[in-house]
């Protein structure tokens, strides 16, 4: 439970910190997924170091990186709503 309200500045800082870490988060998730697929294939006794798996792995990690930067771009655009030019 929150004991006190967040100020606008604290919300801005939390949001921008989260947005800046998006590429790292999505890249990490894609790497963990690929390693999980590698482990599952190894435990099932299937050949895991194949050309197809290498292409899939590289493509999926590149997809994770691209997704992270795309989300960062769009969330940064959404984050512009924090800029309040009006003087109350």
N, C-alpha and C positions, 0 to 999 in steps of 0.2 A: 504494500500500500504506500502511496505517495503521501508524504507528510507535509509537503509544501508545494506550491505551484511553481512551474518552470517559468522563467522569464522568456521574453522573445529572443533575447541574445543566447540563452542556453539552448532554446529550441533550434535556432539557426546553427549553432555549433554542433549539436547532435546530428542534425540533418546533413550538414556539409561533411562531417567526419564519416558518416555512413555512406554518402554518395562517393566520396573519394576512395573508399575501400571496396566498392563494387567490382572493379576488374579483378582485384586479387581474390575476392570471394568466389566469383564465378569460375576463374581459372583453377582455383583450388578444388572446387567441386567437380570440375571436369576431370582433373587429374586423379582424384579419389575414385571417381566412377571408372576410369580406364584401369586403374590398379585393381579395383574390385573385379572387373571383368577378367583381368589377367589371372587373379587368384582363383576365381571360380573355374575358369577353364583349366588351370593347372590341377586343381583338386579333382575335377571330373576326368582327368587323364587325357584331355584333348590337346592337340598341338596348339600352342598359344603364340609362338614366335613365328608367325607367318606374314607374308607380304600384305595380305588383306587386313590382318589385325593391326599391322604397323600403319597402314593408310588410314584405317578407322580411328586409331588412337591419335594420330597427328591431326586429322580433320576435326575430331571432337574437341581436342584441346584448343585448336584455332577457333572453333565455334564458341567455346567458353570465353576466350579472350575477347573476341568480337562482340559477343553478347554483353560482356561486362562494360566495355567502352561505349556501346550503344545505349545501355541503360544509364550509364553515368552522364552521357550527353543529354538524354531526355529528362532525367531527374534534375540535372543542373538547370535546365530550362524551367522546370516546375518550381525549382527553388528560388527563381526570380520573384515569386510572389512575396517573399520576405522583404523585398525592397519596398519600403513605404515612403513615398515622396510627400505625402500629405502631412501637414503639421496640425495636429489636433489641438 
